[in-house]
């Protein structure tokens, strides 16, 4: 999996981690995360590395995507 280093130039990034889809949407410099194709509410990051780390932790802990 590539390390996210330049999110300022990327509007949308997606991949799979351990078989689960993950994505990050850059909206006006704020990074919104998607887990299992579901936008995770109230989870907005400034740095791509932080967004990716949060997604990976959720998957490794076996936590399902939040839907509300």
C-alpha positions in Angstrom: 0.0 0.0 0.0 1.5 3.4 -0.9 2.2 5.9 1.7 0.1 9.0 1.4 2.5 11.9 1.1 0.8 14.5 -1.2 -2.9 14.7 -0.6 -3.0 18.3 -1.4 -2.8 17.4 -5.1 -5.2 14.4 -4.9 -8.9 14.8 -4.7 -9.7 11.2 -4.1 -7.7 8.1 -3.2 -8.9 4.6 -2.7 -7.4 1.1 -2.1 -8.1 -2.1 -0.2 -6.6 -3.1 3.1 -7.1 -6.7 4.2 -9.9 -7.1 1.8 -11.8 -4.0 2.9 -12.2 -1.0 0.7 -10.8 2.3 2.1 -10.8 5.8 0.6 -9.9 9.4 1.4 -11.7 12.4 -0.1 -9.9 15.7 -0.1 -12.5 18.4 0.2 -11.1 21.9 0.5 -7.9 20.6 2.2 -9.9 18.5 4.7 -9.6 14.7 4.4 -12.8 12.7 4.8 -12.4 8.9 5.2 -14.5 6.1 3.9 -14.5 2.5 5.2 -16.4 -0.2 3.4 -17.7 2.5 1.0 -19.3 4.3 3.9 -18.3 7.9 4.8 -17.2 7.9 8.5 -19.1 10.7 10.2 -17.1 13.3 12.2 -13.8 11.9 11.1 -11.9 14.7 9.3 -8.1 14.8 9.1 -5.5 17.4 8.1 -2.9 14.9 7.0 -3.1 11.8 4.7 -0.9 9.8 7.0 -3.3 10.4 9.9 -6.4 9.4 7.8 -4.7 6.2 6.6 -3.5 5.3 10.1 -7.1 5.7 11.5 -8.5 3.5 8.7 -5.9 0.8 9.3 -6.4 0.8 13.1 -10.2 0.4 12.6 -9.6 -2.6 10.3 -7.0 -4.3 12.5 -9.3 -3.9 15.5 -12.1 -5.5 13.6 -14.4 -2.5 14.0 -17.2 -2.2 11.4 -17.9 1.0 9.5 -20.0 3.6 11.3 -23.2 4.3 9.4 -24.6 7.1 11.5 
